[in-house]
Amino acid sequence: MESEYLKPFEELTYRGQLRRLRRLALEALASYDQGDFTLRPIQHRHNATFLVRAEGCRYVLRVNRPGHRDLALFRSELMWLDAIARETDLVVPAPVADREGNLLTVASAPGVTKPRVCALFRWVKGRFVSQHDLTGRHLERVGRLMGRLHYHAEGFAPPPGFTRIRWDADGLLGGVYGGSIAHAKAVLDPARRAIVDRAESITRRAMERLGEAPSVFGLIHGDLHQMNYVFLKGEARALDFDDCGWGYYLGDMGAALGPLVSREDFPALRAAFLHGYRDVRPLDSGHERMLTSFLIADRLKIAVWMSGRLDNPGLRDGVAEFVRDRVDQIEAMMQWNH
């Protein structure tokens, strides 16, 4: 049996890593009173997630990537989720306590690098809509959802011990995700490297101009793209708060709209999103004119994120092309007025 684990985790194929992570997930679930259950992988990218079915209910088990967050950061994510659930009628992934009352479980498994922090969340019902099928009506609902999250965040009083990542310029450009500007530029030609330098300058200038007043900077979801929200009965619902942290509200909008910038109908989608947002929370017209800078920042953030995924066999072969494509999106946006 020991020979099965002689190959280091980092050298395994995607399926090989997922098999070992599944064993770790089973160890984590042993801490919960779920009775009989089934376990199926959802994805293995930054973190690994598994669908758990137990006694007629569905849950998501998240196995966190090792080393990039400490327990205080994970606990604080759950604190904000709890506050949203108590203080609003928004549907969010509620964390589930283990039999000892803990919301976080640390699990290990043979052949998996380092112990992993795991959390179990209740399933949020709803329907995903693909990036290509999203309409203005969908985006209006997402804008309304984000406005409600920002409205709550603006009045949120962090409890003692609350600490989350910062999506300021340094965090966004490499301090959080593990990649870096240098990693991204390493897979680019000189012309695209120059575009990255310009994008970094645009990002830093925009953030310096805004400052960090509570009206523009607060707790944000950080990753509300189309794979992190679902729709049910005309309502958009947010998933996966792993990237929540202190950041710019415009940066949160950039994360939601960034994946859509290459669509021909992007101006209409953007307008619908902002209409929904303004139904809930004001947006200064001068700040709106800065949104393109934060769209550029988001595409740069995603390029940096991917540049740090060379340890993931399911992603590493596509790193160079992915980063080039995002830089090309940035170049196109630089022609817009922002």
FENDABEL-V929402 format. One record per residue. N is the residue number from 0. RES is the residue in three letters. SS is DSSP state (H for helix, E for strand, L for the rest). Layout:
BEGIN
n->N res->RES ss->SS
n->N res->RES ss->SS
END
This chain:
BEGIN
n->0 res->MET ss->L
n->1 res->GLU ss->H
n->2 res->SER ss->H
n->3 res->GLU ss->H
n->4 res->TYR ss->H
n->5 res->LEU ss->L
n->6 res->LYS ss->L
n->7 res->PRO ss->L
n->8 res->PHE ss->H
n->9 res->GLU ss->H
n->10 res->GLU ss->H
n->11 res->LEU ss->L
n->12 res->THR ss->L
n->13 res->TYR ss->H
n->14 res->ARG ss->H
n->15 res->GLY ss->H
n->16 res->GLN ss->H
n->17 res->LEU ss->H
n->18 res->ARG ss->H
n->19 res->ARG ss->H
n->20 res->LEU ss->H
n->21 res->ARG ss->H
n->22 res->ARG ss->H
n->23 res->LEU ss->H
n->24 res->ALA ss->H
n->25 res->LEU ss->H
n->26 res->GLU ss->H
n->27 res->ALA ss->H
n->28 res->LEU ss->H
n->29 res->ALA ss->L
n->30 res->SER ss->L
n->31 res->TYR ss->L
n->32 res->ASP ss->L
n->33 res->GLN ss->L
n->34 res->GLY ss->L
n->35 res->ASP ss->L
n->36 res->PHE ss->E
n->37 res->THR ss->E
n->38 res->LEU ss->E
n->39 res->ARG ss->E
n->40 res->PRO ss->E
n->41 res->ILE ss->E
n->42 res->GLN ss->E
n->43 res->HIS ss->E
n->44 res->ARG ss->L
n->45 res->HIS ss->L
n->46 res->ASN ss->L
n->47 res->ALA ss->E
n->48 res->THR ss->E
n->49 res->PHE ss->E
n->50 res->LEU ss->E
n->51 res->VAL ss->E
n->52 res->ARG ss->E
n->53 res->ALA ss->E
n->54 res->GLU ss->L
n->55 res->GLY ss->L
n->56 res->CYS ss->E
n->57 res->ARG ss->E
n->58 res->TYR ss->E
n->59 res->VAL ss->E
n->60 res->LEU ss->E
n->61 res->ARG ss->E
n->62 res->VAL ss->E
n->63 res->ASN ss->L
n->64 res->ARG ss->L
n->65 res->PRO ss->L
n->66 res->GLY ss->L
n->67 res->HIS ss->L
n->68 res->ARG ss->L
n->69 res->ASP ss->L
n->70 res->LEU ss->H
n->71 res->ALA ss->H
n->72 res->LEU ss->H
n->73 res->PHE ss->H
n->74 res->ARG ss->H
n->75 res->SER ss->H
n->76 res->GLU ss->H
n->77 res->LEU ss->H
n->78 res->MET ss->H
n->79 res->TRP ss->H
n->80 res->LEU ss->H
n->81 res->ASP ss->H
n->82 res->ALA ss->H
n->83 res->ILE ss->H
n->84 res->ALA ss->H
n->85 res->ARG ss->H
n->86 res->GLU ss->H
n->87 res->THR ss->L
n->88 res->ASP ss->L
n->89 res->LEU ss->L
n->90 res->VAL ss->L
n->91 res->VAL ss->L
n->92 res->PRO ss->L
n->93 res->ALA ss->L
n->94 res->PRO ss->E
n->95 res->VAL ss->E
n->96 res->ALA ss->L
n->97 res->ASP ss->L
n->98 res->ARG ss->L
n->99 res->GLU ss->L
n->100 res->GLY ss->L
n->101 res->ASN ss->L
n->102 res->LEU ss->L
n->103 res->LEU ss->L
n->104 res->THR ss->E
n->105 res->VAL ss->E
n->106 res->ALA ss->E
n->107 res->SER ss->L
n->108 res->ALA ss->L
n->109 res->PRO ss->L
n->110 res->GLY ss->L
n->111 res->VAL ss->L
n->112 res->THR ss->L
n->113 res->LYS ss->L
n->114 res->PRO ss->L
n->115 res->ARG ss->E
n->116 res->VAL ss->E
n->117 res->CYS ss->E
n->118 res->ALA ss->E
n->119 res->LEU ss->E
n->120 res->PHE ss->E
n->121 res->ARG ss->E
n->122 res->TRP ss->L
n->123 res->VAL ss->L
n->124 res->LYS ss->L
n->125 res->GLY ss->L
n->126 res->ARG ss->E
n->127 res->PHE ss->L
n->128 res->VAL ss->L
n->129 res->SER ss->L
n->130 res->GLN ss->L
n->131 res->HIS ss->L
n->132 res->ASP ss->L
n->133 res->LEU ss->L
n->134 res->THR ss->L
n->135 res->GLY ss->H
n->136 res->ARG ss->H
n->137 res->HIS ss->H
n->138 res->LEU ss->H
n->139 res->GLU ss->H
n->140 res->ARG ss->H
n->141 res->VAL ss->H
n->142 res->GLY ss->H
n->143 res->ARG ss->H
n->144 res->LEU ss->H
n->145 res->MET ss->H
n->146 res->GLY ss->H
n->147 res->ARG ss->H
n->148 res->LEU ss->H
n->149 res->HIS ss->H
n->150 res->TYR ss->H
n->151 res->HIS ss->H
n->152 res->ALA ss->H
n->153 res->GLU ss->H
n->154 res->GLY ss->L
n->155 res->PHE ss->L
n->156 res->ALA ss->L
n->157 res->PRO ss->L
n->158 res->PRO ss->L
n->159 res->PRO ss->L
n->160 res->GLY ss->L
n->161 res->PHE ss->L
n->162 res->THR ss->L
n->163 res->ARG ss->L
n->164 res->ILE ss->E
n->165 res->ARG ss->E
n->166 res->TRP ss->E
n->167 res->ASP ss->L
n->168 res->ALA ss->H
n->169 res->ASP ss->H
n->170 res->GLY ss->H
n->171 res->LEU ss->H
n->172 res->LEU ss->H
n->173 res->GLY ss->H
n->174 res->GLY ss->H
n->175 res->VAL ss->L
n->176 res->TYR ss->L
n->177 res->GLY ss->L
n->178 res->GLY ss->L
n->179 res->SER ss->L
n->180 res->ILE ss->H
n->181 res->ALA ss->H
n->182 res->HIS ss->H
n->183 res->ALA ss->H
n->184 res->LYS ss->H
n->185 res->ALA ss->H
n->186 res->VAL ss->L
n->187 res->LEU ss->L
n->188 res->ASP ss->L
n->189 res->PRO ss->H
n->190 res->ALA ss->H
n->191 res->ARG ss->H
n->192 res->ARG ss->H
n->193 res->ALA ss->H
n->194 res->ILE ss->H
n->195 res->VAL ss->H
n->196 res->ASP ss->H
n->197 res->ARG ss->H
n->198 res->ALA ss->H
n->199 res->GLU ss->H
n->200 res->SER ss->H
n->201 res->ILE ss->H
n->202 res->THR ss->H
n->203 res->ARG ss->H
n->204 res->ARG ss->H
n->205 res->ALA ss->H
n->206 res->MET ss->H
n->207 res->GLU ss->H
n->208 res->ARG ss->H
n->209 res->LEU ss->H
n->210 res->GLY ss->L
n->211 res->GLU ss->L
n->212 res->ALA ss->L
n->213 res->PRO ss->L
n->214 res->SER ss->L
n->215 res->VAL ss->L
n->216 res->PHE ss->E
n->217 res->GLY ss->E
n->218 res->LEU ss->E
n->219 res->ILE ss->E
n->220 res->HIS ss->L
n->221 res->GLY ss->L
n->222 res->ASP ss->L
n->223 res->LEU ss->L
n->224 res->HIS ss->L
n->225 res->GLN ss->L
n->226 res->MET ss->L
n->227 res->ASN ss->L
n->228 res->TYR ss->E
n->229 res->VAL ss->E
n->230 res->PHE ss->E
n->231 res->LEU ss->E
n->232 res->LYS ss->L
n->233 res->GLY ss->L
n->234 res->GLU ss->E
n->235 res->ALA ss->E
n->236 res->ARG ss->E
n->237 res->ALA ss->E
n->238 res->LEU ss->L
n->239 res->ASP ss->L
n->240 res->PHE ss->L
n->241 res->ASP ss->L
n->242 res->ASP ss->L
n->243 res->CYS ss->L
n->244 res->GLY ss->E
n->245 res->TRP ss->E
n->246 res->GLY ss->E
n->247 res->TYR ss->E
n->248 res->TYR ss->H
n->249 res->LEU ss->H
n->250 res->GLY ss->H
n->251 res->ASP ss->H
n->252 res->MET ss->H
n->253 res->GLY ss->H
n->254 res->ALA ss->H
n->255 res->ALA ss->H
n->256 res->LEU ss->H
n->257 res->GLY ss->H
n->258 res->PRO ss->H
n->259 res->LEU ss->H
n->260 res->VAL ss->L
n->261 res->SER ss->L
n->262 res->ARG ss->L
n->263 res->GLU ss->L
n->264 res->ASP ss->L
n->265 res->PHE ss->H
n->266 res->PRO ss->H
n->267 res->ALA ss->H
n->268 res->LEU ss->H
n->269 res->ARG ss->H
n->270 res->ALA ss->H
n->271 res->ALA ss->H
n->272 res->PHE ss->H
n->273 res->LEU ss->H
n->274 res->HIS ss->H
n->275 res->GLY ss->H
n->276 res->TYR ss->H
n->277 res->ARG ss->H
n->278 res->ASP ss->L
n->279 res->VAL ss->L
n->280 res->ARG ss->L
n->281 res->PRO ss->L
n->282 res->LEU ss->L
n->283 res->ASP ss->L
n->284 res->SER ss->H
n->285 res->GLY ss->H
n->286 res->HIS ss->H
n->287 res->GLU ss->H
n->288 res->ARG ss->L
n->289 res->MET ss->L
n->290 res->LEU ss->H
n->291 res->THR ss->H
n->292 res->SER ss->H
n->293 res->PHE ss->H
n->294 res->LEU ss->H
n->295 res->ILE ss->H
n->296 res->ALA ss->H
n->297 res->ASP ss->H
n->298 res->ARG ss->H
n->299 res->LEU ss->H
n->300 res->LYS ss->H
n->301 res->ILE ss->H
n->302 res->ALA ss->H
n->303 res->VAL ss->H
n->304 res->TRP ss->H
n->305 res->MET ss->H
n->306 res->SER ss->H
n->307 res->GLY ss->L
n->308 res->ARG ss->L
n->309 res->LEU ss->L
n->310 res->ASP ss->L
n->311 res->ASN ss->L
n->312 res->PRO ss->L
n->313 res->GLY ss->L
n->314 res->LEU ss->L
n->315 res->ARG ss->H
n->316 res->ASP ss->H
n->317 res->GLY ss->H
n->318 res->VAL ss->H
n->319 res->ALA ss->H
n->320 res->GLU ss->H
n->321 res->PHE ss->H
n->322 res->VAL ss->H
n->323 res->ARG ss->H
n->324 res->ASP ss->H
n->325 res->ARG ss->H
n->326 res->VAL ss->H
n->327 res->ASP ss->H
n->328 res->GLN ss->H
n->329 res->ILE ss->H
n->330 res->GLU ss->H
n->331 res->ALA ss->H
n->332 res->MET ss->H
n->333 res->MET ss->L
n->334 res->GLN ss->L
n->335 res->TRP ss->L
n->336 res->ASN ss->L
n->337 res->HIS ss->L
END
